[in-house]
Amino acid sequence: MLTERQRMILTAIVDDYIRSAEPVGSRSISKRGDVGYSPATIRNEMADLEELGFLEQPHTSAGRIPSHKGYRYYVDHLSPLNLLPSEELSTLKTFFAEKLNAIEQVVQHAGTILSHMTNYTSILLGPEVFHTSLRHFQLLPLNDTTAVAIVVTNTGQVENKTVAIPAGVSVADLEKVVNLLNRKLAGVPIYKLKSALYSEIGQEMQRHINHFEELIQVLDDVLDGGGQDAQRLFLSGATNMLTQPEFRDVDKVKSILDLLEETPTLMKMMTSASANLGIQVRIGTENDHEAFANCSLITATYAIEGEAVGTIGILGPTRMEYARVIRILDILSKNMTNFLSRLHE
């Protein structure tokens, strides 16, 4: 448990480091009007905060920088009353006054605005991922070794893919698979199909269908959904990473940019963030991938009738303007919720 003085000094260090990207010394903190302690007192508290894991010292003679633990404490104790400048509020309000005809337009435009306002990378998951579900599945043999898999969604979209029929699989087995999928998966959101395939569907196939392992692999390929995901995951400002001082190391930023191109990985990250309504902040190693170990991902969901239907994310360095970004995402996600609710009235 930190003392009031330690909390004040930690907050001041994080604020200064976010602004300057330079290690913060005790003298610069003592000059702040909101602190009011001598450099010696601040030095002692900084040493204690470092020992507790909230601060790090990159070089012996340098000041301190926040650790991931320090950022986490800072974020968890942010004031909920942070306000945006009037011009930024005006930008967000103007966005929803524009006449955008398609959901995809809204999401793409929101991503562009976010990346420009924050100078970070925006990642948005469009609502169609959550609204699109399986209506019908078909597997039509062309000959003894090849079939066409047809997936029809509730929105009327039809996708087909030519697949190889595993050796030993009969037409009767294919019919059983089709009947099982249509009975169990009709109405299931597209993005949940693969997880359902390996749970209840896989168990029932094992009991009733020959060569079920080979058939599951075929279905896995059919339901991969990479094309659909790519159309509904929107990125803007990926190269903003290059402007951040901590990413001057080309190899470090390359691994981040490479991961941003992996649509299935980003889909998984963003859909997991949508499990809970509201704002979520993942700092450094709290992210699932090593490439994002020096990044923070802040996400906000937007909903219809209390159910999350999309996710807005901002990816930046751990030295991120947390208060401002959280406020922007909070306002934008609430406006998105209201906008989509009006469309569905």
HUKA-V100319 format. One line per field, one symbol per residue. phi: phi as a letter, one per 40 degrees, with the letter a starting at -180 (. if undefined). Layout:
# HUKA-V100319
phi->???
This chain:
# HUKA-V100319
phi->.ccdccccccdcccdccdcbgbdbbcccccccccbgbcdcccdcccccccccgcbbbcbdcccbbccccccccdccbcccbcbcdcccccccccdccccbcbdccccccccccccccbgbcbbbbcccdcccbccababbccacbbabcbbbcccgcbbbacbccddgccccccccccccccccbcgcddcbccccdcbccccccdcbbcfccccccccdcccdgdcccccbbbbagdccdcccdcbccdccccccccccccddccdccccccccbchcbbbbfccccbdcccbbbbbbbcbbbfgbcbabbbbbacccbcddcccccccccccccccccccccc
